[in-house]
Amino acid sequence: MRFVRMELNNWRSFLGLHQIEFAGWDSCNVTVLVGQNGAGKTALLNAFTWVLFGETTAGFRRPDDLFNHTALSLIKVGTVDKMFVKICFDHEGEQYVVTRSISAERAHNHEPPTVGPTKFSATVRNKTGVTEAVDQEKINAVLPPGLHPFFFFPAENIGKDIDQNDAASIRASMSRAIDVLLDIERYDNALKIISKTLTKHLKTPKNTPKDATIMAAEEEMNDARERWESTEQRKKKLPGIIEKAQRAVDKLNQALEESDAHRGAVEEMNKVKDEIYRENDNIERIRDGQVLAINSACGIVFGKEIFVDAKAALDVAHKEGKIPPKVSSGLLDELIDVRQKCICGRELGKCELGELKSLRSITLEDSIAEIASDLRGRLPLLIETDDGSVDKSVANEILELDKEANDAERRLLALKQRLKKLIDDQPEISHGDPGKTREAWQQQEKRLLRLQEELTDISKELPDLELAKRNAEKKYGAALNRQTKTKAIGEARGLLTSVEETLSKIQEIVRTCARKDVERAMNDFYTPLLLKNYCVRLTDDFRYEIVDESTSRTVGASSSEVALATFAFVGAIAALMPSYARLERLLPAGDGKSVGSLRADKANAYPVVLDAPYSPFGKEYGDQFSKVLPDLLPQSVLIVREDQLEYINSMIDDTRVGSAYVLQLQTGSAESKELVWQNKKYGYVINIEGQVASHTKITPLPVG
């Protein structure tokens, strides 16, 4: 996907018609729009989201007041004027034109104009040159609306939590973004429909007599389902709650760090938290190894009868001459094809050739013959071990892993107790501010620990609750099947329950594998931006941590490094869009064509529009961002303040800026101001005292 052109007419502060041509078809792939605060930078960002989706970004003031006020005031009686935004973009060889507009008409001199409803139109010209009208759904298929807060990003918020309390931003949370990318919402919707059907519709008719068995089974089933659903919902909500609790703790930590009495304790607690994280990982690894050991050895421990049967079958095959001889099939083929190549020194006769062909007919590949003979020789060793040494060796391996896991869990418990003691032992903070007292900090730290432990417990509890729900469903279905009138309902419930279970498993597998794709893609963007040996680690609940690769420990990164991590996620989503759009299969197969094994497609990444991208950075990281951005994304649009032009100069020098504009604020209440662009001065505030009201004009700047 590439933006080609945008037209704005009477949009917010932009009076009249304006046009922007976007760069992005060669190495000059950056478009720059520069203007001071109040010139309409944020309004320009919202022009993208409004024309494409009819939505605006979080925090955009007066989202229903879009028609330029001066343009409205100039409408004459009996005439109509329009406010519209039009955008042209290419996608997979097709050209799209999307327009969203509002008309206004003045009926009488002393009345304000009547503003009409929003109208949407879109066309696409396909590869054969045919143009046809398309609807909003077609545009949504190209660029899902739930992802617009990432592609059109108010970068002043980089490093802050994206999950604000408005609907658009909530949809753009990290885990939600993955769901939108993979359209996992269809599974959520299907599961909700199934649950509603099972709990409200597929029940015994009211006039059907119920025996005690059916009533008890129905009550057990409803109870099991309710416990599972409430726990599942709590698990989904907890990551957001934990994130907010973590922010509260971080704010109070800043107060602690200002006090010498607490600085050492904060550093010690951070170390303990890192150790807790590593110990949790260690326990999970050991338990996985234990399961693997049990699975790989269960045949030896529990399946000796299988080996006895196998040996008996091979003995019979050997006695009856059915095990192929250990003869090279390749040598026999050569002897048959070229009779002169005979080890006896003479050409083979017809009789001898017939014997060879007969032998060849029962000769399989060498490896197969070798396996059969070798297996027949080894099976007695597995069968005739009467002293239980095989059982003991396997049991010892499993027990050793169990001991290792128990030791790790004891260390984990000790670390948690140590962390709680560190929290309890901190002295009062002498700031005189009740919001920064030890008690407030202690409460937040303890609450955070409780929430994290709750999430761990719920994750462990859910499989058991799901199993109880499944068993209760089966029990209820079996009870229904015993009555003729309810048998069909029982069978339908059984089918729907199986579908529900399958969809839940698919959903979980896809999310887990997608997390690997996103983490990999984030690091593809994060590593080039950083000046340190850090990487991003994405947790199970899609929160990211910054890790020092040399020590594998999480670090307290600077605000610039946190900001870059958020930008890396924006880049990851943009670069995974084309890969996910071309998915050959959804379920993971490890083949590079399905979820879990996909790479970021930087060359075909979607364009990203960033408003005030340099706001979170210091000089060093601002320069680094400018240096690598043109190579990370094939098309980017930067909306910057005039005081951030110093960062753009390096891209200009490297001929990476292909298009540039100044947002000229025309006003009668401020002095004219100029900026320097390629050693020449251009006005970005123009004094128009005595003329029309303040408005913005988009003027091109020279490039190249």
C-alpha positions as CSV (number, residue, x, y, z in Angstrom):
1,M,0.0,0.0,0.0
2,R,1.3,3.5,-0.9
3,F,-0.3,6.9,-0.5
4,V,-0.2,8.9,-3.7
5,R,-2.1,12.2,-3.1
6,M,-4.4,13.9,-0.6
7,E,-6.8,16.8,-1.3
8,L,-8.3,18.9,1.5
9,N,-11.0,21.5,1.0
10,N,-12.2,23.6,3.9
11,W,-11.0,20.9,6.4
12,R,-10.8,22.4,9.9
13,S,-8.2,25.3,9.8
14,F,-7.4,24.7,6.1
15,L,-9.4,27.3,4.1
16,G,-10.0,26.4,0.4
17,L,-8.5,23.6,-1.6
18,H,-5.0,22.2,-0.8
19,Q,-3.1,19.2,-2.3
20,I,-0.3,17.0,-1.0
21,E,1.8,14.7,-3.2
22,F,3.4,11.9,-1.2
23,A,6.9,10.5,-1.7
24,G,7.5,6.8,-1.4
25,W,8.3,5.2,-4.8
26,D,12.1,5.1,-4.5
27,S,14.8,5.9,-2.0
28,C,13.3,9.4,-1.6
29,N,10.5,7.9,0.5
30,V,9.9,10.5,3.3
31,T,7.2,13.3,3.1
32,V,7.7,16.2,5.6
33,L,5.0,18.6,6.6
34,V,6.3,21.4,9.0
35,G,4.3,23.9,11.0
36,Q,4.1,25.5,14.4
37,N,1.6,24.5,17.1
38,G,-1.9,25.7,16.1
39,A,-1.2,25.5,12.4
40,G,-3.3,22.3,12.0
41,K,-0.7,19.5,12.4
42,T,-3.0,17.3,14.4
43,A,-6.0,18.2,12.1
44,L,-3.9,17.0,9.2
45,L,-3.2,13.7,10.9
46,N,-6.9,13.3,11.5
47,A,-7.7,14.0,7.9
48,F,-6.3,10.6,7.1
49,T,-8.4,8.7,9.7
50,W,-11.5,10.7,8.9
51,V,-11.4,10.2,5.1
52,L,-10.6,6.4,5.4
53,F,-12.7,5.4,8.4
54,G,-14.9,8.3,9.4
55,E,-13.1,8.4,12.7
56,T,-10.6,10.7,14.5
57,T,-7.7,9.9,16.8
58,A,-7.9,9.9,20.6
59,G,-7.9,13.3,22.2
60,F,-8.8,15.2,18.9
61,R,-10.8,18.2,20.1
62,R,-14.3,18.9,18.7
63,P,-14.4,15.9,16.4
64,D,-17.8,16.9,15.0
65,D,-16.7,20.5,14.2
66,L,-14.8,19.8,10.9
67,F,-16.1,22.4,8.4
68,N,-13.8,25.5,8.3
69,H,-15.6,28.4,10.0
70,T,-14.5,31.1,7.6
71,A,-15.7,29.0,4.6
72,L,-19.1,28.6,6.3
73,S,-19.4,32.3,7.0
74,L,-18.6,33.1,3.3
75,I,-21.4,31.0,1.9
76,K,-24.0,33.2,0.1
77,V,-27.7,32.8,0.2
78,G,-28.9,30.1,-2.1
79,T,-25.4,28.6,-2.7
80,V,-23.7,25.5,-1.5
81,D,-20.1,24.9,-0.5
82,K,-18.3,21.6,0.4
83,M,-15.8,20.4,2.9
84,F,-14.1,17.2,1.8
85,V,-11.0,15.2,2.1
86,K,-9.9,13.0,-0.8
87,I,-7.1,10.4,-0.7
88,C,-5.6,8.4,-3.5
89,F,-3.6,5.3,-2.8
90,D,-2.3,2.2,-4.6
91,H,-2.6,-1.3,-3.3
92,E,-1.5,-4.5,-5.0
93,G,-1.6,-2.9,-8.5
94,E,-5.0,-1.3,-8.0
95,Q,-5.7,2.5,-7.6
96,Y,-8.2,3.6,-4.9
97,V,-9.8,7.0,-4.6
98,V,-11.7,7.6,-1.3
99,T,-13.7,10.8,-0.6
100,R,-15.6,11.8,2.5
101,S,-17.5,15.1,2.3
102,I,-20.0,17.4,4.0
103,S,-22.1,20.0,2.2
104,A,-23.4,23.3,3.7
105,E,-26.1,25.6,2.3
106,R,-27.4,29.0,3.4
107,A,-31.1,29.5,3.0
108,H,-31.5,33.0,4.5
109,N,-29.3,36.0,5.2
110,H,-29.6,36.1,8.9
111,E,-29.4,32.4,9.6
112,P,-26.3,30.2,9.8
113,P,-25.8,27.7,6.9
114,T,-27.3,24.3,7.3
115,V,-24.6,21.6,7.5
116,G,-25.6,18.3,5.9
117,P,-24.7,14.7,6.7
118,T,-21.3,13.1,5.9
119,K,-21.2,11.4,2.6
120,F,-18.7,8.7,1.6
121,S,-17.7,7.5,-1.9
122,A,-14.8,5.3,-3.1
123,T,-13.7,3.8,-6.4
124,V,-11.0,1.3,-7.4
125,R,-9.4,0.9,-10.7
126,N,-8.3,-2.7,-11.2
127,K,-5.4,-4.1,-13.1
128,T,-7.4,-4.3,-16.3
129,G,-8.2,-0.6,-16.2
130,V,-11.9,-1.0,-15.1
131,T,-13.1,1.4,-12.5
132,E,-15.9,0.5,-10.1
133,A,-17.5,1.9,-7.0
134,V,-16.7,0.2,-3.7
135,D,-18.1,0.4,-0.2
136,Q,-16.5,1.0,3.3
137,E,-16.0,-2.7,3.8
138,K,-13.6,-2.9,0.8
139,I,-11.5,-0.1,2.3
140,N,-11.6,-1.8,5.7
141,A,-10.3,-5.0,4.1
142,V,-7.3,-3.1,2.8
143,L,-6.6,-1.3,6.1
144,P,-8.5,-2.6,9.2
145,P,-10.0,0.4,11.1
146,G,-9.0,-1.1,14.4
147,L,-5.4,-0.5,13.5
148,H,-5.6,3.2,12.5
149,P,-4.1,4.5,15.8
150,F,-0.9,2.8,14.7
151,F,-0.6,3.8,11.1
152,F,-1.7,7.4,11.9
153,F,0.1,7.9,15.1
154,P,0.2,10.9,17.4
155,A,3.8,10.3,18.3
156,E,3.9,12.7,21.2
157,N,2.3,9.8,23.0
158,I,5.1,7.4,22.1
159,G,6.2,5.7,25.3
160,K,2.9,6.3,27.0
161,D,0.2,3.7,27.3
162,I,-1.9,3.4,24.2
163,D,-4.9,2.0,26.1
164,Q,-6.8,5.2,26.9
165,N,-10.5,5.1,27.8
166,D,-11.9,5.9,24.4
167,A,-13.0,3.1,22.1
168,A,-10.6,3.7,19.2
169,S,-7.5,3.6,21.5
170,I,-8.7,0.5,23.3
171,R,-9.0,-1.3,20.0
172,A,-5.4,-0.3,19.3
173,S,-3.8,-2.0,22.4
174,M,-1.1,-4.4,21.5
175,S,-3.0,-7.6,22.1
176,R,-6.0,-6.1,20.4
177,A,-3.9,-5.1,17.4
178,I,-2.9,-8.8,16.9
179,D,-6.5,-9.8,17.1
180,V,-7.3,-7.3,14.4
181,L,-4.4,-8.4,12.2
182,L,-5.6,-12.0,12.2
183,D,-9.3,-11.2,12.4
184,I,-9.5,-13.2,15.6
185,E,-12.6,-11.3,16.5
186,R,-14.5,-13.8,14.3
187,Y,-13.6,-16.6,16.8
188,D,-14.7,-14.4,19.7
189,N,-18.0,-13.7,18.0
190,A,-18.5,-17.3,17.2
191,L,-17.7,-18.4,20.7
192,K,-20.2,-15.8,22.1
193,I,-22.9,-17.1,19.8
194,I,-22.2,-20.7,20.7
195,S,-22.2,-19.8,24.5
196,K,-25.5,-18.0,24.1
197,T,-27.0,-20.9,22.2
198,L,-25.9,-23.4,24.7
199,T,-27.0,-21.4,27.8
200,K,-30.3,-19.9,26.5
201,H,-31.6,-21.8,23.5
202,L,-30.5,-25.4,23.4
203,K,-32.2,-26.4,26.6
204,T,-35.1,-28.8,27.3
205,P,-38.5,-27.3,26.3
206,K,-40.5,-25.8,29.2
207,N,-43.3,-28.4,28.8
208,T,-40.9,-31.4,28.8
209,P,-40.9,-33.2,32.1
210,K,-37.4,-33.3,33.7
211,D,-36.2,-36.0,35.9
212,A,-33.8,-35.4,38.8
213,T,-30.8,-36.5,36.7
214,I,-31.4,-34.0,34.0
215,M,-32.0,-31.2,36.4
216,A,-28.9,-31.9,38.4
217,A,-26.8,-32.2,35.2
218,E,-28.2,-28.9,33.9
219,E,-27.4,-27.1,37.1
220,E,-23.8,-28.5,37.2
221,M,-23.3,-27.6,33.5
222,N,-24.5,-24.0,34.0
223,D,-22.3,-23.6,37.1
224,A,-19.2,-25.0,35.4
225,R,-19.7,-22.8,32.3
226,E,-20.3,-19.7,34.4
227,R,-17.1,-20.3,36.4
228,W,-15.1,-20.8,33.2
229,E,-16.5,-17.8,31.4
230,S,-16.0,-15.4,34.4
231,T,-12.4,-16.7,34.9
232,E,-11.7,-16.3,31.2
233,Q,-13.0,-12.7,31.2
234,R,-10.9,-11.9,34.3
235,K,-7.8,-13.2,32.5
236,K,-8.4,-11.0,29.5
237,K,-8.9,-7.9,31.8
238,L,-6.0,-8.5,34.1
239,P,-3.1,-7.4,31.8
240,G,-4.7,-3.9,31.4
241,I,-5.2,-3.7,35.2
242,I,-1.6,-4.8,35.8
243,E,-0.3,-2.2,33.3
244,K,-2.1,0.6,35.1
245,A,-0.9,-0.6,38.5
246,Q,2.7,-0.8,37.1
247,R,2.4,2.9,36.0
248,A,1.2,3.9,39.5
249,V,4.2,2.1,41.0
250,D,6.6,3.7,38.5
251,K,5.4,7.2,39.5
252,L,6.0,6.4,43.2
253,N,9.3,4.9,42.3
254,Q,10.4,8.2,41.0
255,A,9.7,9.7,44.4
256,L,11.8,6.9,46.0
257,E,14.7,7.5,43.7
258,E,14.9,11.1,44.9
259,S,15.6,9.9,48.4
260,D,19.1,8.4,49.2
261,A,17.3,6.2,51.8
262,H,15.4,4.4,49.1
263,R,17.7,4.4,46.0
264,G,19.5,1.3,47.0
265,A,16.3,-0.5,47.9
266,V,14.7,0.3,44.6
267,E,17.8,-1.1,42.7
268,E,17.7,-4.2,44.9
269,M,14.0,-4.7,44.2
270,N,14.5,-4.4,40.5
271,K,17.2,-7.1,40.7
272,V,14.8,-9.4,42.7
273,K,12.0,-8.8,40.1
274,D,14.4,-9.8,37.4
275,E,15.4,-13.0,39.3
276,I,11.7,-13.8,39.8
277,Y,11.1,-13.5,36.1
278,R,14.0,-15.8,35.2
279,E,13.0,-18.3,37.9
280,N,9.5,-18.4,36.4
281,D,11.0,-19.1,33.0
282,N,13.2,-21.8,34.5
283,I,10.3,-23.6,36.2
284,E,8.3,-23.5,32.9
285,R,11.3,-25.0,31.0
286,I,11.9,-27.8,33.6
287,R,8.2,-28.7,33.6
288,D,8.2,-28.9,29.8
289,G,11.2,-31.1,30.0
290,Q,9.5,-33.4,32.5
291,V,6.5,-33.8,30.2
292,L,8.7,-34.5,27.3
293,A,10.6,-37.2,29.3
294,I,7.4,-38.9,30.3
295,N,6.0,-38.8,26.8
296,S,9.2,-40.1,25.2
297,A,9.6,-42.9,27.7
298,C,6.0,-44.0,28.2
299,G,6.4,-46.7,25.5
300,I,9.3,-48.3,27.3
301,V,7.8,-48.1,30.7
302,F,4.2,-49.0,29.9
303,G,4.4,-50.8,26.6
304,K,6.4,-54.0,26.9
305,E,3.6,-56.0,25.5
306,I,3.9,-54.1,22.3
307,F,7.6,-55.1,22.0
308,V,6.7,-58.8,22.8
309,D,4.2,-58.8,20.0
310,A,6.7,-57.0,17.6
311,K,9.4,-59.5,18.4
312,A,7.0,-62.4,17.8
313,A,6.0,-61.0,14.4
314,L,9.6,-60.4,13.3
315,D,10.6,-64.0,14.4
316,V,7.8,-65.4,12.3
317,A,8.8,-63.2,9.4
318,H,12.4,-64.4,9.7
319,K,11.4,-68.0,9.9
320,E,9.3,-67.7,6.8
321,G,12.0,-65.8,4.9
322,K,10.0,-62.6,4.7
323,I,12.6,-60.3,6.2
324,P,14.5,-59.0,3.1
325,P,18.2,-59.9,2.8
326,K,20.9,-57.4,3.5
327,V,21.8,-57.1,-0.1
328,S,22.5,-53.9,-2.0
329,S,19.6,-53.3,-4.3
330,G,21.8,-50.9,-6.3
331,L,24.4,-53.6,-6.9
332,L,21.7,-56.1,-8.0
333,D,20.2,-53.6,-10.4
334,E,23.6,-53.0,-11.9
335,L,24.3,-56.7,-12.3
336,I,20.9,-57.3,-14.0
337,D,21.3,-54.3,-16.4
338,V,25.0,-55.0,-17.3
339,R,25.6,-58.7,-17.3
340,Q,29.3,-58.3,-18.0
341,K,29.9,-56.7,-14.6
342,C,29.9,-60.0,-12.7
343,I,32.1,-60.8,-9.8
344,C,32.8,-64.3,-11.2
345,G,34.5,-62.8,-14.2
346,R,32.1,-63.9,-16.9
347,E,28.8,-62.8,-18.3
348,L,25.7,-64.1,-16.5
349,G,23.6,-66.8,-18.2
350,K,19.8,-66.8,-18.5
351,C,19.4,-69.1,-15.5
352,E,21.7,-67.0,-13.3
353,L,20.0,-63.8,-14.4
354,G,16.6,-65.3,-13.5
355,E,17.9,-66.1,-10.0
356,L,19.2,-62.5,-9.6
357,K,15.9,-61.1,-10.7
358,S,14.1,-63.3,-8.2
359,L,16.4,-62.1,-5.4
360,R,15.9,-58.5,-6.5
361,S,12.1,-58.8,-6.4
362,I,12.2,-59.5,-2.6
363,T,15.1,-57.1,-1.9
364,L,14.0,-53.7,-0.4
365,E,16.2,-50.7,0.2
366,D,19.3,-51.5,2.2
367,S,18.2,-49.3,5.1
368,I,14.9,-51.1,5.5
369,A,16.5,-54.5,5.6
370,E,19.1,-53.2,8.1
371,I,16.3,-51.7,10.3
372,A,14.3,-55.0,10.4
373,S,17.3,-57.1,11.3
374,D,18.6,-54.6,13.8
375,L,15.2,-54.2,15.5
376,R,14.8,-58.0,15.8
377,G,18.2,-58.1,17.6
378,R,17.4,-55.2,20.0
379,L,13.9,-56.0,21.1
380,P,14.9,-58.9,23.5
381,L,17.0,-56.3,25.4
382,L,13.9,-54.2,26.1
383,I,11.7,-57.3,26.9
384,E,14.1,-59.4,29.0
385,T,15.0,-56.7,31.6
386,D,13.5,-58.3,34.7
387,D,15.4,-56.2,37.2
388,G,13.4,-53.0,36.3
389,S,16.5,-51.1,35.3
390,V,14.8,-49.4,32.4
391,D,11.8,-48.4,34.6
392,K,14.2,-47.1,37.2
393,S,16.4,-45.1,34.8
394,V,13.3,-43.4,33.3
395,A,11.7,-42.8,36.7
396,N,15.0,-41.4,38.0
397,E,15.2,-38.9,35.1
398,I,11.6,-37.7,35.7
399,L,12.2,-37.5,39.5
400,E,15.4,-35.5,39.0
401,L,13.5,-33.0,36.9
402,D,10.7,-32.9,39.5
403,K,13.3,-32.2,42.2
404,E,14.8,-29.5,40.1
405,A,11.4,-27.9,39.5
406,N,10.6,-28.1,43.2
407,D,13.9,-26.5,44.1
408,A,13.2,-23.7,41.6
409,E,9.7,-23.1,43.1
410,R,11.2,-22.9,46.6
411,R,13.7,-20.3,45.3
412,L,10.9,-18.4,43.7
413,L,8.9,-18.4,46.9
414,A,12.0,-17.1,48.8
415,L,12.4,-14.3,46.2
416,K,8.8,-13.3,46.5
417,Q,9.1,-13.2,50.3
418,R,12.3,-11.2,50.0
419,L,10.6,-8.7,47.7
420,K,7.7,-8.3,50.2
421,K,10.2,-7.7,53.0
422,L,12.0,-5.1,51.0
423,I,8.7,-3.3,50.4
424,D,7.7,-3.5,54.1
425,D,11.1,-2.3,55.4
426,Q,11.2,1.1,53.5
427,P,11.2,4.2,55.8
428,E,8.9,7.1,55.5
429,I,9.5,9.5,52.6
430,S,9.9,13.0,54.0
431,H,8.3,15.0,51.1
432,G,5.3,16.1,53.0
433,D,3.1,15.0,50.1
434,P,0.6,12.3,51.2
435,G,0.5,10.9,47.6
436,K,4.2,10.0,47.8
437,T,4.3,8.3,51.2
438,R,5.7,4.9,52.0
439,E,2.2,3.6,52.7
440,A,0.9,4.6,49.2
441,W,3.9,3.0,47.5
442,Q,3.7,-0.1,49.6
443,Q,0.0,-0.5,48.8
444,Q,0.6,-0.2,45.1
445,E,3.6,-2.6,45.1
446,K,1.6,-5.2,47.1
447,R,-1.4,-4.7,44.8
448,L,0.8,-5.2,41.7
449,L,2.2,-8.4,43.2
450,R,-1.3,-9.7,44.0
451,L,-2.5,-9.0,40.5
452,Q,0.5,-10.7,38.9
453,E,0.0,-13.7,41.2
454,E,-3.7,-13.8,40.3
455,L,-2.9,-13.8,36.6
456,T,-0.5,-16.7,37.2
457,D,-3.1,-18.6,39.3
458,I,-5.8,-18.0,36.7
459,S,-3.6,-19.3,33.9
460,K,-3.1,-22.5,35.8
461,E,-6.7,-22.8,36.8
462,L,-8.3,-22.3,33.4
463,P,-7.5,-25.7,31.9
464,D,-9.1,-27.4,34.9
465,L,-12.2,-25.2,34.6
466,E,-12.4,-25.9,30.9
467,L,-12.2,-29.6,31.5
468,A,-14.9,-29.4,34.2
469,K,-17.1,-27.4,31.8
470,R,-16.5,-30.0,29.0
471,N,-17.3,-32.9,31.3
472,A,-20.4,-31.2,32.7
473,E,-21.6,-30.6,29.1
474,K,-21.0,-34.3,28.2
475,K,-22.9,-35.4,31.4
476,Y,-25.8,-33.1,30.6
477,G,-25.9,-34.3,27.0
478,A,-25.9,-38.0,28.1
479,A,-28.8,-37.2,30.4
480,L,-30.7,-35.6,27.6
481,N,-30.0,-38.5,25.3
482,R,-31.8,-40.9,27.6
483,Q,-35.1,-39.2,26.8
484,T,-36.5,-39.4,23.3
485,K,-37.9,-35.9,23.3
486,T,-34.6,-34.3,24.3
487,K,-32.2,-36.6,22.4
488,A,-31.9,-34.3,19.4
489,I,-31.1,-31.4,21.8
490,G,-28.4,-33.5,23.5
491,E,-26.8,-34.4,20.1
492,A,-26.8,-30.7,19.0
493,R,-25.2,-29.6,22.3
494,G,-22.5,-32.3,21.9
495,L,-21.6,-31.0,18.4
496,L,-21.6,-27.3,19.5
497,T,-19.5,-28.1,22.5
498,S,-16.9,-29.8,20.3
499,V,-16.9,-26.8,17.9
500,E,-16.5,-24.4,20.9
501,E,-13.5,-26.4,22.3
502,T,-11.9,-26.5,18.8
503,L,-12.3,-22.7,18.3
504,S,-10.9,-21.9,21.7
505,K,-7.8,-24.0,21.0
506,I,-7.3,-22.5,17.6
507,Q,-7.6,-19.0,19.1
508,E,-5.0,-19.7,21.8
509,I,-2.6,-21.3,19.3
510,V,-2.8,-18.5,16.8
511,R,-2.4,-15.8,19.5
512,T,0.7,-17.5,20.9
513,C,2.3,-18.0,17.5
514,A,1.4,-14.4,16.5
515,R,3.2,-13.1,19.6
516,K,6.4,-14.7,18.3
517,D,6.0,-13.0,14.9
518,V,5.4,-9.6,16.5
519,E,8.4,-10.0,18.9
520,R,10.6,-10.9,16.0
521,A,9.3,-8.0,13.9
522,M,9.7,-5.5,16.8
523,N,13.3,-6.4,17.2
524,D,13.9,-6.0,13.4
525,F,12.9,-2.4,14.0
526,Y,14.2,-1.8,17.5
527,T,17.7,-3.0,17.1
528,P,18.7,-0.5,14.3
529,L,17.2,2.4,16.3
530,L,19.1,1.8,19.5
531,L,22.5,2.8,20.5
532,K,22.7,0.0,23.1
533,N,22.7,-3.8,23.0
534,Y,19.0,-4.0,24.0
535,C,16.1,-6.1,22.6
536,V,12.4,-6.3,23.1
537,R,10.8,-9.3,24.8
538,L,7.0,-9.6,24.4
539,T,5.2,-11.3,27.4
540,D,2.4,-13.8,27.2
541,D,-0.1,-11.0,27.8
542,F,1.5,-8.8,25.0
543,R,3.3,-6.3,27.3
544,Y,6.8,-5.6,26.2
545,E,10.0,-5.6,28.3
546,I,13.3,-4.2,27.3
547,V,16.1,-6.6,27.9
548,D,19.9,-6.3,27.9
549,E,21.0,-9.0,25.5
550,S,24.4,-9.4,27.1
551,T,22.9,-10.3,30.5
552,S,19.3,-11.4,29.4
553,R,18.0,-9.2,32.2
554,T,15.2,-6.6,31.9
555,V,16.5,-3.1,32.3
556,G,15.1,0.3,33.4
557,A,15.3,1.9,30.0
558,S,15.3,5.6,29.4
559,S,12.2,7.4,28.1
560,S,13.7,7.6,24.6
561,E,14.4,3.8,24.6
562,V,10.8,3.1,25.8
563,A,9.5,5.5,23.1
564,L,11.5,3.6,20.4
565,A,10.1,0.3,21.6
566,T,6.6,1.7,21.1
567,F,7.6,2.9,17.6
568,A,9.1,-0.6,16.9
569,F,5.6,-2.0,17.6
570,V,4.1,0.5,15.2
571,G,6.7,-0.6,12.6
572,A,6.1,-4.3,13.3
573,I,2.4,-4.0,12.6
574,A,3.0,-2.0,9.4
575,A,5.5,-4.6,8.2
576,L,3.4,-7.7,9.2
577,M,0.3,-6.4,7.4
578,P,1.4,-7.6,3.9
579,S,2.7,-10.9,5.3
580,Y,-0.6,-11.6,7.2
581,A,-2.7,-10.5,4.2
582,R,-1.0,-13.2,2.1
583,L,-1.3,-16.0,4.7
584,E,-1.6,-19.4,3.0
585,R,-2.9,-20.9,6.2
586,L,-3.8,-19.6,9.6
587,L,-2.8,-22.5,11.9
588,P,1.0,-22.7,12.5
589,A,3.0,-25.1,10.3
590,G,6.5,-23.8,10.7
591,D,6.9,-23.3,7.0
592,G,7.3,-19.6,6.8
593,K,3.8,-19.3,5.3
594,S,1.7,-19.4,8.4
595,V,1.4,-17.7,11.8
596,G,4.4,-18.2,14.0
597,S,7.1,-18.3,11.2
598,L,6.5,-15.1,9.4
599,R,9.0,-12.3,9.0
600,A,8.4,-8.5,8.8
601,D,8.1,-7.6,5.1
602,K,9.8,-4.2,5.3
603,A,9.9,-3.7,1.6
604,N,6.1,-3.9,1.3
605,A,5.3,-2.4,4.8
606,Y,2.2,-0.2,5.0
607,P,2.9,3.6,5.2
608,V,3.0,5.3,8.6
609,V,2.0,8.9,9.4
610,L,3.7,10.3,12.5
611,D,2.7,13.5,14.2
612,A,5.5,15.2,16.2
613,P,7.8,12.0,16.1
614,Y,10.8,13.8,17.7
615,S,8.9,14.9,20.8
616,P,10.0,12.0,23.0
617,F,13.6,12.0,22.0
618,G,16.8,13.7,23.1
619,K,19.3,14.9,20.5
620,E,21.2,11.7,20.2
621,Y,18.2,9.4,19.6
622,G,16.5,12.0,17.5
623,D,19.5,11.9,15.1
624,Q,19.5,8.1,15.1
625,F,15.8,8.0,14.4
626,S,16.3,10.2,11.3
627,K,19.3,8.2,10.2
628,V,17.5,4.8,10.0
629,L,13.8,5.6,9.5
630,P,14.0,5.8,5.6
631,D,15.5,2.3,5.5
632,L,13.0,0.8,8.0
633,L,9.8,1.9,6.2
634,P,9.2,2.2,2.4
635,Q,6.9,5.3,3.0
636,S,6.6,7.6,6.0
637,V,4.9,10.9,6.5
638,L,6.4,13.1,9.2
639,I,4.4,16.1,10.6
640,V,6.9,18.2,12.6
641,R,7.2,21.5,14.4
642,E,9.5,24.1,13.0
643,D,12.0,23.6,15.9
644,Q,12.4,19.9,14.9
645,L,13.7,20.7,11.5
646,E,17.3,20.1,12.7
647,Y,16.5,16.4,12.7
648,I,15.2,16.5,9.1
649,N,18.3,18.0,7.7
650,S,20.2,14.8,7.7
651,M,17.5,13.1,5.7
652,I,17.6,16.0,3.2
653,D,21.4,15.7,2.9
654,D,21.0,12.0,2.2
655,T,18.3,12.8,-0.4
656,R,15.7,10.7,1.4
657,V,13.0,13.5,1.5
658,G,11.0,13.3,-1.6
659,S,8.2,15.7,-0.8
660,A,7.9,18.6,1.7
661,Y,5.3,21.3,2.6
662,V,5.0,24.1,5.1
663,L,1.7,24.6,7.0
664,Q,1.6,28.5,6.8
665,L,-0.5,29.9,9.6
666,Q,-2.2,33.0,8.2
667,T,-3.2,35.2,11.1
668,G,-3.7,38.8,12.2
669,S,-2.8,38.2,15.8
670,A,0.9,37.2,15.5
671,E,4.1,38.5,13.8
672,S,5.4,36.9,10.7
673,K,7.9,34.1,11.3
674,E,10.3,32.3,8.9
675,L,12.0,29.0,8.9
676,V,15.2,28.0,7.1
677,W,14.8,25.2,4.5
678,Q,17.8,24.2,2.4
679,N,19.5,27.5,3.2
680,K,16.5,29.6,2.2
681,K,13.8,31.3,4.3
682,Y,10.1,30.5,4.1
683,G,7.3,32.0,6.1
684,Y,5.5,29.6,8.4
685,V,3.5,32.4,10.2
686,I,2.1,35.1,7.9
687,N,0.6,38.2,9.3
688,I,-2.7,39.1,7.4
689,E,-4.1,41.8,9.7
690,G,-7.4,43.2,8.5
691,Q,-8.1,40.3,6.1
692,V,-10.1,37.1,6.7
693,A,-9.9,35.1,10.0
694,S,-6.9,32.9,10.9
695,H,-6.5,29.9,8.7
696,T,-3.8,27.6,7.3
697,K,-2.4,27.3,3.8
698,I,-0.4,24.3,2.6
699,T,2.6,25.5,0.5
700,P,5.2,23.2,-1.1
701,L,8.9,23.4,-0.2
702,P,11.6,22.5,-2.7
703,V,13.4,19.2,-2.4
704,G,16.4,17.7,-4.1
